[in-house]
Amino acid sequence: MRRLLATLALVSVLALGALAGTAVPVAAQADEQVTTTAPQGGDIIPQPNSGSEPEDAGDRGGALQTALFIGLVGAIVVAGAVIVRQSRAARAERGF
């Protein structure tokens, strides 16, 4: 039980740190233009580092996507903790 509480505390601290902006994303830099032989009509798959950095929270890779990811991971951790707790209670009732 102590290990579970310590894990939940660690995940909470990491999640709050990420939301507070302590984790700074590093943008990749292109040294020179890479020329490829693409078929006429353009590329279907964009080249690496050809996009733009997020400007709004709702942009791809923005704060809302990060918060959603952390929320989903948190929900999975909580669901796992509930399952472990209920299984231990069921075993205790059966005498194992």
N, C-alpha and C positions, 0 to 999 in steps of 0.2 A: 504494500500500500504506500509506503514511503517513496519507493522508486517511482510509482505512478504520479504521486504528487510532485516529486522533483522534476519529472519529465514535463508535466503540465505547466509548472512554473517556468521552466526553461523555454518552452514553446511560447508561452505568453510574453516573456521578456523579449524574445527574438521578434515576435510579431509586432509588439509595441515599438521596438527599435526601428523596424522596417517602416512602419507607418509614420514615425516621427521624422524620418529622413536621415537617419544616421547611416544608412546604406546608400552610398552614392553610386549611381550607375556609371559605368565607364563606356564611353563611345569608342567604337573601333575606328581606326583611321586608315584610309587607303593611301598607300605610298605613291602609286602612279596608276593611271588609267589602264585597265586590262582590256585588250582588244580580243574579241572572240569572233569566230565565224558563226554568226547566227543566221537562221533561215530568214528569208524575206518575210516581212510582216511583224518583226519584233520577237522578243522573248516572252514566252509564257511564264516562265519562272524568273523572277527578278534576280539580278546579280547581288551578291553579298554587299552590304554597306551602301545600297542604292536608295534606301528609304530615308525617312526623316525622323528626327527625335520627336517624342510626344510633346505636344504643346499644351493640351488640355488633359484633365484627369481622365476623361473618357477615351482618349486616343489609345491606339494599340501600344501596349507597354506602359501605359500611364498608371497613376495611383489607384484608380478604381479597379483595374485588372489585378494589380498587386493585392489590394484589399480583398477582392473576391477569392483569389488563390489562397490567401492566408485564412479566410473564413472557411473555405472548403476543407483545407487541411485541419483546421481546428474542429470542424464538425466530425471529421473522420476520427480524430483522436478522442473526442468526447464519446462518440458511438462505441469505439473500442473499449473505453473505460467502463461504460455502462454494461457492455457484454461481459467483460471480465468480472465485474462486481456481481452481476446476476448469476453467472456460472459458479462463482465461489459460494454464493448463498445457497444455490441448489445443491451443490455437493455437501455443504454443511448439513442441510436438512436430511440428506440420504445417509449421512454418517461417514463420508469418505474423507 
